[in-house]
């Protein structure tokens, strides 16, 4: 009898321990599953950002749509979305479609025509995309809103607007050769990166279609490997759509060598405009290849004049501060160092006079009137 009781107690104790262990470990499992779902969601957002432009394209004013009514070719035509997001359709008149994707528009058309047509079906194609307006902020030369055109070969699509619908296949439309601007294009339009840009931490916010809940998708991108010539598993130079917001953060670490390579890449404009003045053979506004150094600027302008002195370098930064340096000219100074910086658009380089140069100028200023009087006296005397 006692043995039975002990066995029963042991069984109860083991069951109790198993229950306690389950209650302790189950929340940990739930948390792990939750973290797994978050990681999956983040990857899903990244995939959507990097996906090809298809049903995720958000329609807006300026887009031209070919809307084909199956078995009603007289209703099929090209519609331009108006400034307030509306188009005008047969029977239902005005319909606001701004913020919808192609898939969302198909659903809205079916609902709108459900009481007018029997089993309405549509073929929708964007035949002309509106320009891309992207806002670039942070560590770029000229932050702001930029308009970039979308190159589209749409001649074939426009010809098809005069053709009749095929009752089985609908419109057989060729694929457009659509060249949406890329992240590099948007950065280049804003004047390029600065010496403080963190190319490993770029965020892109993109509008989400209304039928998918609206709001924004967000992706964090690292384009540094592509900029400096490295290879990656997947390109981070994504296509940019109208309404995208691009934020380039300031670098917390010193990556001078990488940034010099980045500033000489095609992510920045191919040419820069700088101003050279003072004791040089040529001066004024100078157009230089992107990535040129201060020494290359002076050398390409014929070099310094005799009796020239130190170099004054001035750069106006985005934060309102001024980087002003005065140093001795050294033609052997390494590119990118303090006394031979890589130039960016808007830099000013002034070659000062030496003390001998100032003395020579002073003597010339003082003696010039006397020499003029002496020459005049000589002419009169003769």
URWO-V530232 format. One record per residue. N is the residue number from 0. RES is the residue in one letter. SS is DSSP state (H for helix, E for strand, C for the rest). PSI is psi in whole degrees, -180 to 180 (* if undefined). OMEGA is omega as a letter, one per 40 degrees, with the letter a starting at -180 (NA if undefined). Layout:
# URWO-V530232
n=N res=RES ss=SS psi=PSI omega=OMEGA
n=N res=RES ss=SS psi=PSI omega=OMEGA
This chain:
# URWO-V530232
n=0 res=X ss=C psi=-45 omega=i
n=1 res=X ss=H psi=-37 omega=i
n=2 res=X ss=H psi=-42 omega=i
n=3 res=X ss=H psi=-43 omega=a
n=4 res=X ss=H psi=-42 omega=i
n=5 res=X ss=H psi=-41 omega=i
n=6 res=X ss=H psi=-39 omega=i
n=7 res=X ss=H psi=-40 omega=i
n=8 res=X ss=H psi=-41 omega=i
n=9 res=X ss=H psi=-42 omega=i
n=10 res=X ss=H psi=-41 omega=i
n=11 res=X ss=H psi=-42 omega=a
n=12 res=X ss=H psi=-44 omega=i
n=13 res=X ss=H psi=-42 omega=i
n=14 res=X ss=H psi=-40 omega=i
n=15 res=X ss=H psi=-42 omega=i
n=16 res=X ss=H psi=-40 omega=i
n=17 res=X ss=H psi=-41 omega=i
n=18 res=X ss=H psi=-45 omega=i
n=19 res=X ss=H psi=-43 omega=i
n=20 res=X ss=H psi=-41 omega=i
n=21 res=X ss=H psi=-44 omega=a
n=22 res=X ss=H psi=-31 omega=a
n=23 res=X ss=H psi=-44 omega=a
n=24 res=X ss=H psi=-26 omega=a
n=25 res=X ss=H psi=-44 omega=i
n=26 res=X ss=H psi=-36 omega=i
n=27 res=X ss=H psi=-41 omega=i
n=28 res=X ss=H psi=-43 omega=i
n=29 res=X ss=H psi=-41 omega=i
n=30 res=X ss=H psi=-40 omega=i
n=31 res=X ss=H psi=-43 omega=i
n=32 res=X ss=H psi=-39 omega=i
n=33 res=X ss=H psi=-44 omega=i
n=34 res=X ss=H psi=-37 omega=i
n=35 res=X ss=H psi=-41 omega=i
n=36 res=X ss=H psi=-39 omega=i
n=37 res=X ss=H psi=-45 omega=i
n=38 res=X ss=H psi=-41 omega=i
n=39 res=X ss=H psi=-41 omega=i
n=40 res=X ss=H psi=-42 omega=i
n=41 res=X ss=H psi=-42 omega=i
n=42 res=X ss=H psi=-37 omega=i
n=43 res=X ss=H psi=-44 omega=i
n=44 res=X ss=H psi=-42 omega=a
n=45 res=X ss=H psi=-42 omega=i
n=46 res=X ss=H psi=-40 omega=a
n=47 res=X ss=H psi=-39 omega=i
n=48 res=X ss=H psi=-41 omega=a
n=49 res=X ss=H psi=-7 omega=a
n=50 res=X ss=C psi=159 omega=i
n=51 res=X ss=C psi=153 omega=i
n=52 res=X ss=C psi=113 omega=i
n=53 res=X ss=C psi=-113 omega=a
n=54 res=X ss=C psi=-6 omega=i
n=55 res=X ss=C psi=-8 omega=i
n=56 res=X ss=C psi=129 omega=a
n=57 res=X ss=C psi=122 omega=a
n=58 res=X ss=C psi=149 omega=a
n=59 res=X ss=C psi=175 omega=a
n=60 res=X ss=C psi=132 omega=i
n=61 res=X ss=C psi=-21 omega=i
n=62 res=X ss=C psi=143 omega=i
n=63 res=X ss=E psi=127 omega=a
n=64 res=X ss=E psi=136 omega=i
n=65 res=X ss=E psi=110 omega=a
n=66 res=X ss=E psi=112 omega=a
n=67 res=X ss=E psi=126 omega=i
n=68 res=X ss=E psi=117 omega=a
n=69 res=X ss=C psi=128 omega=a
n=70 res=X ss=C psi=10 omega=i
n=71 res=X ss=C psi=69 omega=a
n=72 res=X ss=H psi=-23 omega=i
n=73 res=X ss=H psi=-19 omega=i
n=74 res=X ss=H psi=-13 omega=a
n=75 res=X ss=C psi=126 omega=a
n=76 res=X ss=E psi=174 omega=i
n=77 res=X ss=E psi=133 omega=i
n=78 res=X ss=E psi=135 omega=i
n=79 res=X ss=E psi=127 omega=i
n=80 res=X ss=C psi=125 omega=a
n=81 res=X ss=C psi=174 omega=a
n=82 res=X ss=C psi=-22 omega=i
n=83 res=X ss=C psi=13 omega=i
n=84 res=X ss=C psi=17 omega=a
n=85 res=X ss=E psi=154 omega=i
n=86 res=X ss=E psi=164 omega=a
n=87 res=X ss=E psi=122 omega=a
n=88 res=X ss=E psi=154 omega=i
n=89 res=X ss=C psi=141 omega=i
n=90 res=X ss=C psi=-41 omega=a
n=91 res=X ss=C psi=-5 omega=i
n=92 res=X ss=E psi=-126 omega=a
n=93 res=X ss=E psi=137 omega=i
n=94 res=X ss=E psi=123 omega=i
n=95 res=X ss=E psi=124 omega=a
n=96 res=X ss=C psi=8 omega=a
n=97 res=X ss=C psi=137 omega=i
n=98 res=X ss=C psi=-2 omega=i
n=99 res=X ss=C psi=154 omega=i
n=100 res=X ss=C psi=176 omega=i
n=101 res=X ss=H psi=-43 omega=i
n=102 res=X ss=H psi=-41 omega=i
n=103 res=X ss=H psi=-37 omega=i
n=104 res=X ss=H psi=-40 omega=i
n=105 res=X ss=H psi=-43 omega=i
n=106 res=X ss=H psi=-41 omega=a
n=107 res=X ss=H psi=-39 omega=i
n=108 res=X ss=H psi=-41 omega=i
n=109 res=X ss=H psi=-40 omega=i
n=110 res=X ss=H psi=-41 omega=a
n=111 res=X ss=H psi=-33 omega=a
n=112 res=X ss=C psi=5 omega=a
n=113 res=X ss=C psi=-30 omega=a
n=114 res=X ss=C psi=0 omega=a
n=115 res=X ss=C psi=-42 omega=a
n=116 res=X ss=C psi=153 omega=i
n=117 res=X ss=C psi=117 omega=a
n=118 res=X ss=C psi=64 omega=a
n=119 res=X ss=C psi=136 omega=i
n=120 res=X ss=C psi=145 omega=a
n=121 res=X ss=E psi=149 omega=i
n=122 res=X ss=E psi=121 omega=a
n=123 res=X ss=E psi=134 omega=a
n=124 res=X ss=E psi=133 omega=i
n=125 res=X ss=E psi=117 omega=a
n=126 res=X ss=E psi=-15 omega=i
n=127 res=X ss=E psi=122 omega=a
n=128 res=X ss=C psi=144 omega=i
n=129 res=X ss=C psi=158 omega=i
n=130 res=X ss=C psi=153 omega=i
n=131 res=X ss=E psi=121 omega=i
n=132 res=X ss=E psi=111 omega=a
n=133 res=X ss=E psi=143 omega=i
n=134 res=X ss=E psi=121 omega=a
n=135 res=X ss=E psi=125 omega=a
n=136 res=X ss=E psi=169 omega=i
n=137 res=X ss=E psi=-140 omega=a
n=138 res=X ss=C psi=69 omega=i
n=139 res=X ss=E psi=166 omega=a
n=140 res=X ss=C psi=-45 omega=a
n=141 res=X ss=C psi=86 omega=i
n=142 res=X ss=C psi=149 omega=i
n=143 res=X ss=E psi=-169 omega=a
n=144 res=X ss=E psi=132 omega=a
n=145 res=X ss=E psi=141 omega=i
n=146 res=X ss=E psi=124 omega=a
n=147 res=X ss=E psi=127 omega=a
n=148 res=X ss=C psi=153 omega=i
n=149 res=X ss=C psi=122 omega=i
n=150 res=X ss=E psi=120 omega=a
n=151 res=X ss=E psi=131 omega=i
n=152 res=X ss=C psi=96 omega=a
n=153 res=X ss=C psi=9 omega=a
n=154 res=X ss=H psi=-41 omega=a
n=155 res=X ss=H psi=-40 omega=a
n=156 res=X ss=H psi=-39 omega=a
n=157 res=X ss=H psi=-32 omega=i
n=158 res=X ss=H psi=-32 omega=a
n=159 res=X ss=H psi=-14 omega=a
n=160 res=X ss=H psi=-21 omega=a
n=161 res=X ss=H psi=-4 omega=a
n=162 res=X ss=C psi=161 omega=a
n=163 res=X ss=C psi=156 omega=i
n=164 res=X ss=C psi=140 omega=i
n=165 res=X ss=C psi=126 omega=a
n=166 res=X ss=C psi=-21 omega=a
n=167 res=X ss=C psi=-42 omega=a
n=168 res=X ss=C psi=-15 omega=a
n=169 res=X ss=C psi=-154 omega=i
n=170 res=X ss=C psi=129 omega=i
n=171 res=X ss=C psi=92 omega=a
n=172 res=X ss=C psi=132 omega=i
n=173 res=X ss=C psi=151 omega=i
n=174 res=X ss=C psi=136 omega=i
n=175 res=X ss=C psi=150 omega=i
n=176 res=X ss=C psi=84 omega=a
n=177 res=X ss=E psi=124 omega=i
n=178 res=X ss=E psi=86 omega=i
n=179 res=X ss=C psi=147 omega=i
n=180 res=X ss=C psi=154 omega=a
n=181 res=X ss=E psi=176 omega=i
n=182 res=X ss=H psi=-40 omega=i
n=183 res=X ss=H psi=-41 omega=a
n=184 res=X ss=H psi=-42 omega=a
n=185 res=X ss=H psi=-42 omega=i
n=186 res=X ss=H psi=-40 omega=i
n=187 res=X ss=H psi=-38 omega=i
n=188 res=X ss=H psi=-30 omega=a
n=189 res=X ss=C psi=16 omega=i
n=190 res=X ss=C psi=-3 omega=i
n=191 res=X ss=C psi=175 omega=a
n=192 res=X ss=E psi=166 omega=i
n=193 res=X ss=C psi=177 omega=i
n=194 res=X ss=C psi=-7 omega=a
n=195 res=X ss=C psi=5 omega=a
n=196 res=X ss=E psi=134 omega=i
n=197 res=X ss=E psi=98 omega=a
n=198 res=X ss=E psi=-4 omega=i
n=199 res=X ss=E psi=-6 omega=a
n=200 res=X ss=E psi=79 omega=i
n=201 res=X ss=E psi=129 omega=i
n=202 res=X ss=E psi=138 omega=i
n=203 res=X ss=E psi=125 omega=i
n=204 res=X ss=E psi=133 omega=a
n=205 res=X ss=E psi=136 omega=i
n=206 res=X ss=E psi=141 omega=i
n=207 res=X ss=C psi=145 omega=a
n=208 res=X ss=C psi=143 omega=a
n=209 res=X ss=H psi=-38 omega=a
n=210 res=X ss=H psi=-9 omega=i
n=211 res=X ss=H psi=9 omega=i
n=212 res=X ss=C psi=-6 omega=i
n=213 res=X ss=C psi=-160 omega=a
n=214 res=X ss=C psi=-156 omega=a
n=215 res=X ss=E psi=147 omega=i
n=216 res=X ss=E psi=147 omega=i
n=217 res=X ss=E psi=138 omega=i
n=218 res=X ss=E psi=142 omega=i
n=219 res=X ss=E psi=129 omega=a
n=220 res=X ss=E psi=151 omega=i
n=221 res=X ss=C psi=104 omega=a
n=222 res=X ss=C psi=3 omega=a
n=223 res=X ss=H psi=-46 omega=i
n=224 res=X ss=H psi=-38 omega=i
n=225 res=X ss=H psi=-36 omega=a
n=226 res=X ss=H psi=-39 omega=a
n=227 res=X ss=C psi=9 omega=i
n=228 res=X ss=C psi=12 omega=i
n=229 res=X ss=C psi=177 omega=i
n=230 res=X ss=C psi=145 omega=i
n=231 res=X ss=C psi=166 omega=a
n=232 res=X ss=C psi=-30 omega=a
n=233 res=X ss=C psi=137 omega=a
n=234 res=X ss=C psi=136 omega=i
n=235 res=X ss=C psi=-2 omega=i
n=236 res=X ss=C psi=75 omega=a
n=237 res=X ss=C psi=164 omega=i
n=238 res=X ss=E psi=140 omega=i
n=239 res=X ss=C psi=133 omega=i
n=240 res=X ss=C psi=164 omega=i
n=241 res=X ss=C psi=131 omega=i
n=242 res=X ss=C psi=-5 omega=i
n=243 res=X ss=C psi=145 omega=i
n=244 res=X ss=E psi=123 omega=a
n=245 res=X ss=E psi=125 omega=a
n=246 res=X ss=E psi=121 omega=i
n=247 res=X ss=E psi=119 omega=a
n=248 res=X ss=E psi=163 omega=i
n=249 res=X ss=E psi=138 omega=a
n=250 res=X ss=C psi=136 omega=i
n=251 res=X ss=C psi=-20 omega=a
n=252 res=X ss=C psi=159 omega=i
n=253 res=X ss=C psi=112 omega=i
n=254 res=X ss=C psi=55 omega=a
n=255 res=X ss=H psi=-46 omega=a
n=256 res=X ss=H psi=-43 omega=i
n=257 res=X ss=H psi=-39 omega=a
n=258 res=X ss=H psi=-35 omega=i
n=259 res=X ss=H psi=-41 omega=i
n=260 res=X ss=H psi=-39 omega=a
n=261 res=X ss=H psi=-41 omega=a
n=262 res=X ss=H psi=-18 omega=i
n=263 res=X ss=C psi=3 omega=a
n=264 res=X ss=C psi=178 omega=a
n=265 res=X ss=C psi=8 omega=i
n=266 res=X ss=C psi=-21 omega=i
n=267 res=X ss=C psi=160 omega=i
n=268 res=X ss=C psi=148 omega=a
n=269 res=X ss=C psi=-25 omega=a
n=270 res=X ss=E psi=151 omega=i
n=271 res=X ss=E psi=156 omega=i
n=272 res=X ss=E psi=120 omega=i
n=273 res=X ss=E psi=167 omega=a
n=274 res=X ss=E psi=127 omega=i
n=275 res=X ss=E psi=132 omega=a
n=276 res=X ss=E psi=171 omega=i
n=277 res=X ss=E psi=-145 omega=a
n=278 res=X ss=C psi=68 omega=i
n=279 res=X ss=E psi=161 omega=a
n=280 res=X ss=C psi=-35 omega=i
n=281 res=X ss=C psi=144 omega=a
n=282 res=X ss=C psi=172 omega=a
n=283 res=X ss=E psi=-163 omega=i
n=284 res=X ss=E psi=133 omega=a
n=285 res=X ss=E psi=128 omega=i
n=286 res=X ss=E psi=120 omega=a
n=287 res=X ss=E psi=153 omega=i
n=288 res=X ss=E psi=142 omega=i
n=289 res=X ss=C psi=137 omega=a
n=290 res=X ss=C psi=1 omega=i
n=291 res=X ss=C psi=150 omega=i
n=292 res=X ss=E psi=171 omega=i
n=293 res=X ss=H psi=-43 omega=a
n=294 res=X ss=H psi=-36 omega=i
n=295 res=X ss=H psi=-36 omega=i
n=296 res=X ss=H psi=-48 omega=a
n=297 res=X ss=H psi=-41 omega=a
n=298 res=X ss=H psi=-42 omega=a
n=299 res=X ss=H psi=-15 omega=i
n=300 res=X ss=C psi=16 omega=i
n=301 res=X ss=C psi=1 omega=i
n=302 res=X ss=C psi=177 omega=a
n=303 res=X ss=E psi=154 omega=i
n=304 res=X ss=C psi=165 omega=i
n=305 res=X ss=C psi=146 omega=a
n=306 res=X ss=C psi=20 omega=i
n=307 res=X ss=E psi=158 omega=a
n=308 res=X ss=E psi=-134 omega=a
n=309 res=X ss=E psi=168 omega=a
n=310 res=X ss=E psi=134 omega=i
n=311 res=X ss=E psi=121 omega=a
n=312 res=X ss=E psi=130 omega=a
n=313 res=X ss=E psi=131 omega=i
n=314 res=X ss=E psi=128 omega=i
n=315 res=X ss=E psi=123 omega=a
n=316 res=X ss=C psi=164 omega=a
n=317 res=X ss=C psi=-29 omega=a
n=318 res=X ss=C psi=8 omega=i
n=319 res=X ss=C psi=-9 omega=i
n=320 res=X ss=C psi=163 omega=a
n=321 res=X ss=E psi=130 omega=i
n=322 res=X ss=E psi=108 omega=a
n=323 res=X ss=E psi=125 omega=a
n=324 res=X ss=E psi=142 omega=i
n=325 res=X ss=E psi=125 omega=a
n=326 res=X ss=E psi=167 omega=i
n=327 res=X ss=C psi=140 omega=a
n=328 res=X ss=C psi=130 omega=i
n=329 res=X ss=C psi=106 omega=a
n=330 res=X ss=C psi=-13 omega=a
n=331 res=X ss=C psi=3 omega=a
n=332 res=X ss=C psi=140 omega=a
n=333 res=X ss=C psi=141 omega=i
n=334 res=X ss=C psi=135 omega=i
n=335 res=X ss=C psi=-10 omega=i
n=336 res=X ss=C psi=175 omega=a
n=337 res=X ss=C psi=-42 omega=a
n=338 res=X ss=C psi=6 omega=i
n=339 res=X ss=C psi=65 omega=a
n=340 res=X ss=C psi=153 omega=i
n=341 res=X ss=E psi=126 omega=a
n=342 res=X ss=C psi=151 omega=i
n=343 res=X ss=C psi=168 omega=a
n=344 res=X ss=C psi=129 omega=i
n=345 res=X ss=C psi=-5 omega=i
n=346 res=X ss=C psi=149 omega=i
n=347 res=X ss=E psi=130 omega=i
n=348 res=X ss=E psi=122 omega=a
n=349 res=X ss=E psi=125 omega=i
n=350 res=X ss=E psi=112 omega=a
n=351 res=X ss=E psi=165 omega=i
n=352 res=X ss=E psi=154 omega=i
n=353 res=X ss=C psi=174 omega=i
n=354 res=X ss=H psi=-40 omega=i
n=355 res=X ss=H psi=-38 omega=i
n=356 res=X ss=H psi=-42 omega=i
n=357 res=X ss=H psi=-42 omega=i
n=358 res=X ss=H psi=-43 omega=i
n=359 res=X ss=H psi=-42 omega=i
n=360 res=X ss=H psi=-40 omega=i
n=361 res=X ss=H psi=-45 omega=i
n=362 res=X ss=H psi=-42 omega=i
n=363 res=X ss=H psi=-39 omega=a
n=364 res=X ss=H psi=-39 omega=a
n=365 res=X ss=H psi=-42 omega=a
n=366 res=X ss=H psi=-18 omega=a
n=367 res=X ss=H psi=-46 omega=i
n=368 res=X ss=H psi=-39 omega=a
n=369 res=X ss=H psi=-42 omega=i
n=370 res=X ss=H psi=-34 omega=i
n=371 res=X ss=H psi=-41 omega=i
n=372 res=X ss=H psi=-40 omega=i
n=373 res=X ss=H psi=-41 omega=i
n=374 res=X ss=H psi=-39 omega=i
n=375 res=X ss=H psi=-41 omega=i
n=376 res=X ss=H psi=-39 omega=a
n=377 res=X ss=H psi=-41 omega=a
n=378 res=X ss=H psi=-44 omega=a
n=379 res=X ss=H psi=-43 omega=a
n=380 res=X ss=H psi=-37 omega=i
n=381 res=X ss=C psi=* omega=NA
